Amino acid sequence: MSVNVVLIDAMNLIRRIYAVQERPFLLNNELAENTKQQVLHNTKQACATALSNIIEQTSPTHALAVFDSHSPGWRYQLYPDYKVGRKKMPQHLADTLPQIQDAFLQQHVDSLISESDEADDLIATLAIKVALRGQKVTIISTDKCFLSLLSNHIHVYDYFNRRSLDEPYVREKFNVAPGQLMDLWTLTGDNTNKIPGVPGIGQVTAAGLLNQHGSLQAILNSNEIKASIRDKLTAHHDDITLAKKLLQLKQDIPLGFNLKDIRLPLTITDG
């Protein structure tokens, strides 16, 4: 029996669903107290429906919903401005997460919550471990960081737009190969997470450099870079080093469980 491990970026899924449920009730960008419970109820129901749809659309043999740590992780310690300014999760939604996790478990999908790491790192670690065994992984997320993991065995699926985010998608959107994305974002920075890059180097320039030289290290080692670009790279060497550390997904987190622990019942996946 072929293996297909579905890894759900849980907060990416839940917060997007919550935003849709919340939007009709917002007044002056605020949610009235007497409507919060209705929005939370709708969110929980919509998350359960989404999980059912994901199982139907991806036909997993194994599945896991992965959640971020409750406390700030190592990236915040390395760079206090990491994700600065990003809208925080509403407390009433945070308080409802255990109920959503229970709803997932009713469909035989367990939840993994890290003590200190982001879901991105946990998902990357598990995806790489499964892929190295020659087995298929499907990551459910709209987070672009996972595109850097794309391979014959690792796939990314956008549930909201019902499409796979594959290498042609990456080429069209970023004009580089998936394996070059981390180098691209190291040069340009990642505004979503407030990670600095090299000022004056945008996506077009960065993609052009990577297509010409292959990698960031090759760019830094090259004697054929224009003087103006060379000066920017030299002046912002520390920013490049920091961005590379912040962007890199960890792939060696001890997980403490085996694939058999997240196997779905055959009645869920046998069609």
Secondary structure, 3 states (H helix, E strand, C coil): CCCEEEEEEHHHHHHHHHHHHHHHHEECCEECHHHHHHHHHHHHHHHHHHHHHHHHHHCCCEEEEEECCCCCCHHHHHCCCCCCCCCCCCHHHHCCHHHHHHHHHHCCCEEEECCCCCHHHHHHHHHHHHHCCCCEEEEECCCHHHHHHCCCCEEEEECCCCEECCHHHHHHHHCCCHHHHHHHHHHHCEHHHCECCCCCCCHHHHHHHHHHHCCHHHHHHCCCCCHHHHHHHHHCHHHHHHHHHHHCCCCCCCCCCCHHHHECCHHHHCC
